Amino acid sequence: MCSVAGVKYANRKNRRDKEFSPKKLIGHMMSNEMRNSWQIREFLTACAICHTATPDKNSNSNGRPLFHATSPDEYALLNLAADAGYVFIKRPPGKCVINARGKILTYDIAAILEFDSLRKRMSVVVRAPNGQYKLYIKGADQKIFERLHKVSQKEMKRTSGHLQQFAIGGYRTLCFAVRNIEKKVFEEWYKSYRIAMNDVTGRKDKLAKLAEEIEKNLTLIGVSAIEDRLQKNVPETVARLLSAGIRVWVLTGDKLETAVNIGNSCRLLSVRAPMMVLSSNTENETRKQLKEYLRMLGKKGLARRDQHISLIVDATCLDHILDKERERDSFLQLALCCSSVICCRCTPIQKAAVTRLVKGNVSGAVLAIGDGANDVAMLQEADVGIGISGQEGMQAALASDYTITQFHHLDRLLFVHGTLSLFRTSKCILFSLYKNILETIVLVSQQYPYCHSTPLHSSYGADSSLWVFGMFIYWCLVSVANIKALLETNAITVYIPILPRHVGGMLYMLPLGPLVLVVALVIVATMVPDLALKV
């Protein structure tokens, strides 16, 4: 779906329809009576050239062209433009060729200012076929709106309303804008751009500064809304995590409304459960909200109980929290009273900072799971990082400790392989304790009856080291066979029931029953040989 010049184009009858029909969009673009026809053309042009994708020579079964895009959003926007007649054809060196409803247009690419998690936007500077230099930009609404020039209040009001509707519906939104650049202005800027590109040390900072210079005086041309559908069995997996006593935090770059909608879709948020929202623009407001929520929880007696309470935090408020130690402590105290926390509009730095905060102040282990390059810092900061390989690329998978292909695989990874790994480790530790205690006690107990020097159960004075060496080989063989049997257990195919919340790692690792059994076996193994020889 999209919105151009305050006109919303959402031809789907309901959310079950998989594809968006661009018939109304094309009709308005071809009509000379529509005031937004030029904006529709510019919007589709921006979708077709403002990206870093490459076309595929092949096409799918319905004739739609295929693209190799760095993100699902780029792929969806290219398909939208192609369905409306603006097809990205090829990318020769320094150029971008599109088919605009049967007319081949070649744009000279002068500069590509790539997307950055801090900038939250990307832009391309091109020379159109008519010789006009233009800048096409797409990015987060906040970053685009603050750079607009001469936009009507009526159009802004309608566009903002459409953005709100898209976000509440769970769609990921992007704003598109264009700027016509004078030739003299472009030439001066391009000289600095070439110098910055050839700079090895300060290239990133110089390019960021040049981007600020050129990405201004923009004209809004449209808004896109892309549905980010949940993967298979995500709600069931989240529900299982919550029922196991695992606190689930979502750190996302989406808008607050989109994040709340996704939280409801995956059953992380409950309609009947109370929800607290931290959203403020100043430090004082943030501090007041934290105090008010803590006072409210303490008054209702919920602060130390396991209640199904949710907390929503936006990026601006999160910045104020992370900057001050007192606010960090209050936020952590408030968040730990909640079963789920959602931090929206987060940058990679904020994701890593929140992970570090929880990791340093909570006794349990912190597991992070992500699928994109923005999650790499968070994955590396957590105790255990799990990357999902898929449409977002392989950066998260390469930076993680474990890699899965679907989110619901986390269920089996934790509750089957994780539990069995704990069980096998426990058995191995108990077996090692039994072996070591047995060998030591047997040797010590048998030295006194044989004058402190005669080797164990020997009347010929043989070296006891041979017995120790033989026992070492024997126990190694037995332990290998035991672990092999545990690894080949058929229980791997059956989901193990969720452990009670009070069962900690060491309590399960060294339970009292097996320890008593180890001591009993050591006593038996020590006394039986001695009694047998004395008889």
C-alpha positions in Angstrom: 0.0 0.0 0.0 1.0 3.6 -0.4 0.0 7.2 0.0 0.8 9.9 -2.6 0.0 13.6 -2.1 -2.5 12.8 0.6 -4.3 10.1 -1.4 -4.2 6.6 0.0 -4.0 3.6 -2.4 -5.0 0.5 -0.6 -7.0 -1.7 -3.0 -7.0 -4.8 -0.9 -10.4 -5.8 0.4 -9.0 -7.4 3.5 -5.6 -8.4 5.0 -6.0 -12.0 3.6 -5.3 -10.7 0.1 -1.7 -11.3 -0.5 -1.0 -8.7 -3.2 -1.7 -5.0 -3.6 -3.4 -4.0 -6.8 -2.0 -0.8 -8.4 -5.0 -0.2 -10.7 -6.2 2.9 -8.9 -2.6 4.2 -8.7 -2.0 3.7 -12.5 -5.4 5.3 -13.3 -4.5 8.4 -11.3 -1.0 8.6 -12.9 -2.4 8.4 -16.4 -5.1 10.9 -15.8 -4.4 14.5 -16.6 -7.1 15.7 -14.2 -5.3 14.4 -11.1 -3.1 16.9 -9.4 -0.8 14.2 -7.9 0.0 12.5 -11.3 3.5 13.9 -11.4 4.1 12.9 -7.8 3.0 9.3 -8.6 5.5 9.2 -11.4 8.2 10.5 -9.2 7.2 8.1 -6.4 7.5 5.1 -8.8 10.7 6.4 -10.2 12.1 6.6 -6.7 11.0 3.0 -6.0 12.8 1.9 -9.2 16.1 3.6 -8.8 16.6 4.5 -5.0 18.1 1.1 -4.0 21.2 -1.0 -4.1 19.5 -4.1 -5.7 20.5 -5.8 -8.9 18.1 -7.4 -11.5 18.0 -11.1 -12.3 18.0 -12.2 -15.9 15.3 -14.7 -15.1 11.7 -14.1 -14.1 9.2 -16.0 -12.1 6.2 -18.1 -13.4 3.9 -15.1 -13.7 6.4 -13.0 -15.7 7.3 -10.7 -12.9 11.0 -9.8 -12.9 13.3 -11.0 -10.1 15.7 -8.9 -8.1 18.6 -9.5 -5.8 17.9 -7.0 -3.0 19.6 -6.5 0.3 16.3 -6.3 2.2 12.7 -7.5 1.8 11.6 -3.8 1.8 13.7 -3.0 -1.3 12.3 -6.2 -3.0 8.7 -5.2 -2.2 9.2 -1.7 -3.5 10.7 -2.9 -6.7 7.8 -5.2 -7.3 5.4 -2.3 -6.6 7.1 -0.2 -9.2 7.2 -3.1 -11.7 3.4 -3.8 -11.2 2.7 -0.1 -11.9 4.9 -0.2 -15.1 8.2 1.1 -13.8 10.5 -1.8 -14.2 14.1 -1.8 -13.1 16.0 -3.4 -16.0 19.7 -3.3 -15.4 22.5 -1.5 -13.6 25.5 -0.7 -15.9 28.5 0.9 -14.2 27.4 4.3 -13.0 23.9 4.0 -14.5 20.5 2.7 -13.7 18.1 1.7 -16.6 14.3 1.5 -16.1 11.4 0.8 -18.3 8.8 3.5 -17.6 5.7 2.1 -19.1 7.4 1.1 -22.4 9.9 4.0 -22.4 13.5 3.1 -21.7 15.0 5.7 -19.4 18.7 5.8 -18.3 19.7 7.7 -15.2 23.3 8.5 -14.5 24.1 7.6 -10.9 26.3 10.4 -9.5 26.3 9.3 -5.8 24.7 6.8 -3.5 24.4 7.8 0.1 23.6 4.4 1.6 21.3 3.6 4.5 22.7 3.9 7.9 21.1 3.0 11.2 21.8 6.4 12.6 20.7 8.3 9.5 17.7 6.0 9.0 17.5 7.0 5.3 19.2 6.4 2.0 19.4 8.6 -1.1 20.8 8.7 -4.7 21.9 11.7 -6.7 21.2 11.1 -10.4 21.1 13.0 -13.7 17.8 12.4 -15.4 17.5 11.8 -19.1 16.6 15.5 -19.6 19.8 16.6 -17.9 18.2 17.6 -14.6 20.1 16.7 -11.5 17.8 15.1 -8.8 18.1 13.6 -5.4 15.7 10.8 -4.5 15.5 9.8 -0.9 13.6 7.3 1.3 13.7 6.8 5.0 11.9 7.1 8.4 9.1 9.7 8.5 10.8 11.7 11.3 14.1 12.0 9.2 12.2 13.0 6.0 9.7 15.4 7.5 12.3 17.6 9.2 14.0 18.1 5.8 10.9 19.0 3.8 10.5 22.4 2.2 7.2 24.2 1.2 4.8 21.4 1.9 1.1 22.1 2.3 -0.4 21.6 5.8 -3.4 19.7 4.3 -1.1 17.2 2.5 1.0 16.8 5.6 -2.0 16.2 7.8 -3.4 13.6 5.5 -0.1 11.9 5.0 0.5 11.8 8.8 -2.9 10.3 9.2 -2.1 7.6 6.7 1.2 6.9 8.3 -0.7 6.4 11.6 -3.2 4.1 10.0 -0.4 2.0 8.4 1.5 1.8 11.6 -1.5 0.7 13.7 -2.2 -2.0 11.0 1.3 -3.4 11.6 2.9 -2.1 8.4 6.5 -0.9 8.1 6.4 2.6 6.6 8.9 4.6 4.5 8.7 8.2 3.3 9.9 9.2 -0.2 11.0 12.7 -1.3 12.7 14.4 -4.2 14.8 17.4 -4.8 15.8 19.2 -8.0 19.4 20.3 -7.8 20.9 23.1 -9.7 23.9 22.3 -11.9 26.2 24.7 -10.1 25.2 23.5 -6.6 25.7 19.9 -7.8 29.1 20.5 -9.2 30.4 22.1 -6.0 28.9 19.4 -3.9 30.2 16.6 -6.2 33.8 17.9 -5.9 33.7 17.5 -2.1 32.0 14.1 -2.6 34.8 12.8 -4.7 37.4 14.0 -2.2 35.5 12.3 0.6 35.3 9.0 -1.3 39.0 9.0 -1.8 39.7 9.7 1.8 40.7 6.5 3.6 40.6 7.7 7.3 37.7 10.1 7.6 35.5 8.9 4.8 32.5 8.0 6.9 32.3 11.3 8.8 32.8 13.4 5.7 30.1 11.5 3.7 27.7 12.0 6.6 28.4 15.7 6.6 27.9 15.9 2.8 24.7 14.0 3.1 23.4 16.6 5.5 24.2 19.3 3.0 22.5 17.8 0.0 19.5 16.1 1.8 17.5 19.2 2.5 14.8 21.4 0.8 13.0 18.2 -0.1 9.5 17.7 -1.7 7.4 14.9 -0.3 6.2 12.5 -3.0 4.8 9.6 -1.2 4.7 7.0 1.6 4.9 3.2 1.3 3.5 0.6 3.7 5.0 -2.9 3.6 3.5 -5.8 5.6 6.1 -7.6 7.6 4.4 -10.9 8.1 5.2 -13.2 11.0 6.9 -16.4 10.3 5.3 -19.8 10.9 4.4 -20.7 14.5 5.8 -17.4 16.0 2.8 -16.9 18.4 3.1 -20.5 19.7 6.8 -20.1 20.3 6.5 -16.8 22.2 3.7 -18.3 24.3 5.9 -21.3 25.1 8.7 -19.0 26.2 6.5 -17.0 28.4 5.0 -20.1 30.0 8.5 -21.3 30.8 9.1 -18.2 32.8 11.4 -16.6 30.3 11.1 -12.9 30.1 10.8 -11.7 26.5 12.1 -8.3 25.4 11.6 -7.0 21.8 14.1 -4.4 20.6 12.9 -3.2 17.2 13.4 -0.2 14.9 9.7 0.0 14.0 7.4 2.7 15.1 5.6 2.4 18.4 2.2 1.7 16.8 3.8 -1.0 14.5 5.6 -2.6 17.4 2.4 -2.8 19.5 0.6 -4.4 16.6 3.3 -6.9 16.1 3.3 -7.6 19.8 -0.4 -8.3 19.7 0.0 -10.5 16.6 2.6 -12.7 18.2 0.7 -12.9 21.5 3.5 -11.1 23.4 0.9 -8.5 24.5 -2.4 -9.3 25.9 -5.5 -7.2 25.5 -6.7 -7.7 29.0 -3.2 -7.2 30.6 -2.1 -3.7 31.7 0.3 -2.0 29.4 2.7 0.9 30.4 4.1 3.3 27.8 7.2 5.3 28.3 7.2 8.1 25.7 8.6 11.5 26.4 10.9 14.1 24.8 12.7 15.4 27.9 14.6 13.9 30.8 12.3 15.4 33.4 9.2 13.8 31.8 11.0 10.5 31.6 11.9 10.7 35.3 8.3 11.6 36.2 6.9 8.7 34.2 9.3 6.2 35.8 8.4 7.4 39.3 4.7 7.3 38.5 4.7 3.8 37.2 6.9 2.5 40.1 4.6 4.2 42.6 1.5 2.7 40.9 3.0 -0.8 40.9 4.0 -0.6 44.5 0.6 0.8 45.5 -1.3 -2.1 43.8 1.1 -4.7 45.2 2.3 -5.8 41.7 6.0 -4.8 42.0 7.2 -8.1 43.3 4.7 -10.5 41.8 4.9 -12.3 38.5 2.2 -10.4 36.7 1.4 -10.2 33.0 2.3 -6.6 32.6 3.8 -5.1 29.4 6.1 -2.1 29.1 6.6 -0.1 25.8 9.5 2.3 25.5 10.3 4.6 22.6 13.9 5.5 21.4 13.9 9.1 22.7 12.9 8.0 26.2 15.4 5.2 26.1 18.2 7.6 25.4 17.3 9.6 28.5 17.2 6.4 30.5 20.6 5.0 29.3 22.4 8.3 29.9 21.6 8.6 33.7 22.4 5.9 36.3 19.4 6.7 38.4 17.1 6.4 35.5 18.7 3.2 34.5 18.1 1.7 37.9 14.5 2.8 37.9 13.9 1.5 34.4 15.4 -1.8 35.3 13.3 -2.1 38.4 10.2 -1.3 36.4 11.1 -3.6 33.5 11.8 -6.6 35.8 8.2 -6.3 37.1 6.9 -6.9 33.6 6.6 -10.2 31.7 7.4 -8.5 28.3 9.1 -5.3 27.2 9.1 -3.6 23.8 11.7 -1.0 22.9 10.7 0.7 19.6 12.7 2.9 17.2 15.9 1.4 18.6 19.3 1.9 16.9 21.9 -0.9 17.0 23.8 1.0 19.7 20.6 1.2 21.9 20.0 -2.5 21.3 23.5 -3.4 22.5 23.2 -0.9 25.5 19.9 -2.4 26.7 21.4 -5.9 26.4 24.4 -4.9 28.3 22.2 -3.3 31.0 20.2 -6.4 31.6 23.2 -8.7 31.4 25.1 -6.7 34.0 22.2 -6.5 36.5 20.3 -9.8 36.2 21.5 -13.1 37.6 20.2 -15.2 34.7 21.6 -15.6 31.3 20.7 -13.3 28.4 19.9 -14.8 25.0 19.5 -12.5 22.0 18.0 -13.5 18.7 18.0 -11.4 15.5 18.0 -11.6 11.7 19.6 -8.4 10.4 22.8 -6.4 10.4 21.2 -4.0 12.9 21.2 -6.9 15.4 24.9 -7.8 15.3 25.9 -5.6 18.2 23.1 -7.0 20.3 24.0 -10.6 19.5 27.6 -10.1 20.4 26.8 -8.4 23.6 24.4 -11.2 24.9 25.6 -14.3 26.7 24.2 -16.4 23.9 23.5 -15.0 20.4 21.2 -16.8 17.9 21.1 -15.5 14.3 18.3 -16.2 11.8 19.5 -16.6 8.3 17.0 -15.5 5.7 15.9 -12.5 3.6 17.7 -10.0 5.8 21.1 -11.4 4.9 23.8 -13.4 6.7 25.3 -10.8 9.0 23.4 -11.9 12.0 24.0 -15.5 11.4 27.8 -15.0 11.0 28.0 -13.0 14.2 26.0 -15.4 16.4 26.8 -18.5 18.4 24.0 -20.5 16.9 22.2 -20.2 13.6 18.6 -21.1 12.7 16.4 -20.5 9.7 13.1 -19.9 11.3 12.1 -18.3 14.6 10.0 -21.3 15.7 13.2 -23.4 15.6 14.1 -21.6 18.9 11.5 -23.7 20.6 13.2 -27.0 19.8 16.7 -25.5 20.3 15.9 -24.4 23.9 13.4 -27.0 25.2 14.8 -30.1 23.5 18.4 -29.7 22.6 19.1 -27.3 25.5 17.4 -29.5 28.1 19.1 -32.7 26.8 22.4 -30.9 26.8 21.9 -29.9 30.5 20.9 -33.5 31.2 23.9 -35.0 29.5 26.3 -32.6 31.2 24.8 -33.4 34.5 25.2 -37.2 33.9 28.8 -36.6 32.8 29.7 -34.6 35.9 28.1 -37.1 38.2 29.9 -40.0 36.5 33.2 -38.1 36.8 32.6 -37.4 40.5 31.9 -41.1 41.1 35.0 -42.2 39.2 37.4 -39.8 40.9 36.0 -40.4 44.4 36.0 -44.1 44.0 39.6 -44.4 42.8 40.9 -42.1 45.5 39.0 -43.6 48.4 39.8 -47.2 47.3 43.5 -46.5 47.1 43.6 -44.7 50.4 41.5 -47.2 52.3 43.6 -50.2 51.2 47.0 -48.8 52.1 46.6 -49.2 55.9 45.9 -52.9 56.0 48.9 -53.6 53.8 51.5 -51.6 55.7 51.1 -48.4 53.7 53.3 -49.6 50.8 51.8 -52.8 49.4 49.8 -52.1 46.2 46.0 -52.6 46.2 44.9 -56.3 46.5 48.4 -57.6 45.6 50.6 -59.9 47.6 53.5 -59.7 45.1 54.3 -56.1 45.4 53.3 -55.1 41.9 53.3 -51.3 41.1 49.9 -49.8 41.9 50.3 -47.4 39.1 49.4 -50.2 36.7 46.0 -50.5 38.5 45.5 -46.8 38.3 46.3 -46.7 34.6 44.1 -49.7 33.9 41.2 -48.1 35.8 41.7 -44.9 33.9 41.3 -46.7 30.6 38.3 -48.6 31.8 36.5 -45.6 33.1 37.2 -43.7 29.8 35.7 -46.5 27.8 32.6 -46.7 30.1 32.1 -42.9 30.0 32.3 -42.8 26.2 29.8 -45.6 25.9 27.5 -43.9 28.4 27.6 -40.5 26.7 27.1 -42.2 23.3 24.0 -43.9 24.6 22.7 -40.5 25.9 23.4 -38.9 22.5 21.5 -41.6 20.7 18.4 -41.4 23.0 15.1 -41.4 21.3 13.9 -38.6 23.6 15.4 -36.1 21.1 12.3 -36.6 19.0 9.9 -35.8 21.8 9.4 -32.4 23.4 10.6 -32.4 27.0 8.1 -30.9 29.4 9.0 -27.4 30.5 11.0 -27.4 33.7 9.5 -25.6 36.8 10.7 -22.1 37.2 12.3 -22.8 40.5 14.6 -25.4 39.0 17.9 -23.7 38.6 21.0 -24.8 36.7 23.0 -26.1 39.7 20.0 -27.6 41.4 19.4 -29.7 38.3 23.0 -30.2 37.6 23.8 -31.7 41.1 20.6 -33.0 42.6 20.6 -34.5 46.1 19.4 -38.0 44.9 22.2 -38.7 42.5 24.8 -37.4 44.9 23.6 -39.8 47.6 23.7 -42.6 45.1 27.3 -41.7 44.2 28.3 -41.9 47.8 26.5 -45.2 48.3 28.2 -46.7 45.2 31.6 -45.5 46.4 31.1 -47.2 49.8 30.0 -50.5 48.1 32.8 -50.5 45.6 35.3 -49.8 48.4 34.1 -52.5 50.9 33.2 -55.3 48.6 36.7 -56.1 47.2 38.2 -55.9 50.7 35.6 -58.2 52.3 35.9 -60.6 49.4 39.7 -60.9 49.8 39.5 -61.3 53.5 37.1 -64.2 53.2 
